[in-house]
Structures are given as C-alpha cells and as structure tokens.
Amino acid sequence: MNLVHHPRPGRPLATTPAMDRAIQIDGASPTMTASQNMKRSLVETAAFSLVEVTLALGVAAFCLIAVLGLLPTSLKTQQTSIQQTTANQIISQIFSDLRADLRLPPGLAAHEGDAGFNLHGHWAHMEHPDTIYFTQDARQTPPGGVYQDSDPPPPGAVFRAKITYRAPPVETTSLADITVTWPAQVDPRTGTPAGSVTTLVAVNR
C-alpha cells in the first residue's frame, strides 16, 4: 500500500531528484523547451524586411506622382469637351431661329416670335455679321442683344457666336456661316480664342 504525502497549506511542494529527472524531456527542462519553441517560431514567421518596405513605398510614391500629373490634363480635356458640346448646342439654337424666320408672303408673320435671338430679317442684309453672346448654360446675354463684331462682350458672357451671311438671298435658299468661340473675350496676347466650332448652314426660305 502506497501512502500519498499531502503538503501542508502554504508550504511549497518539495521535489526529489527522481521527480526532477522525471519531468525532464531529452535532457531539457520545461523552461528551456519553451524558449527554444519561441526562437523557432520567430525565425519561421514570414515578414518583410526594412529594405523591401522602403522599395515598396518608393514604387507606390512614383506611381502616385504619375497619376497626379495626369489629373490636370484630364480635367482640361473634360472641360474642353463640355464647352464643345455647349457650342454645338448654341449653333443648333441659332440654326433653328434662322429657319423659323422664313420669308413669307405678305400678310403672314414669321414663326420666330419672342423666343428668337432678334435676328428677324437680318439674313437679307450682308453689311456686317451679327454677334450674339451666351452664358455658360447656353443662354443669350442679354436676351435679344445683337452686337457688331467690334463691340465688347457684356458681363457674364462666356461664348461668342458670329453669324455671317455668305450669299445674297435667292428665291429658296440663303447661306449663313455660324462660328461659336470661347471665351467671349479673346486674350489680346494671343489674339486667338481657346476653342471654336464652325458650321455652314443652308436655310430654306
């Protein structure tokens, strides 16, 4: 019969040399085994070195600088596209206004009405071209204002439409050259606008 010795409370458990040998595994104590496992786990863990991190940051910064350099060009291209679309819309409105100002028999009124650009009857005269100014949203400014080519643009004008009647009116057709430029005020240093759209229309009458 084996007797089990229970230590008194509050006193550490005393071990014998035989018990110490029993808890050793392959000649290593539990403390040494845990230390070896920790060293092995740190070596086997995958990680980036400082040189690799520095190279990755350099490549990312180079790509970011290249992308930022393309932003001004992209914004300028988008703005030019929007302005060309607005200029084409202005040309379409002027063409519709000219078509509404038909030469009708006596007693009949033109279809231009109050919605036109005040170009009624101008196609019959070729002394000077008509100049009309428009805002950013393709609205005539001021409403009904028709200027000569040498007149300065009014405040708020962004687009400038110049209408030149190329040929004297005949019985059926009259030709008009419409040019829309922007900005309305031409830079005196260059003497040329930033952009322009031109079309030649034949108005049946």
Helices and strands as residue ranges (DSSP letters): H 17-23, H 30-44, H 50-100, G 113-115, G 122-124, E 130-134, E 159-165, E 173-182, E 195-204
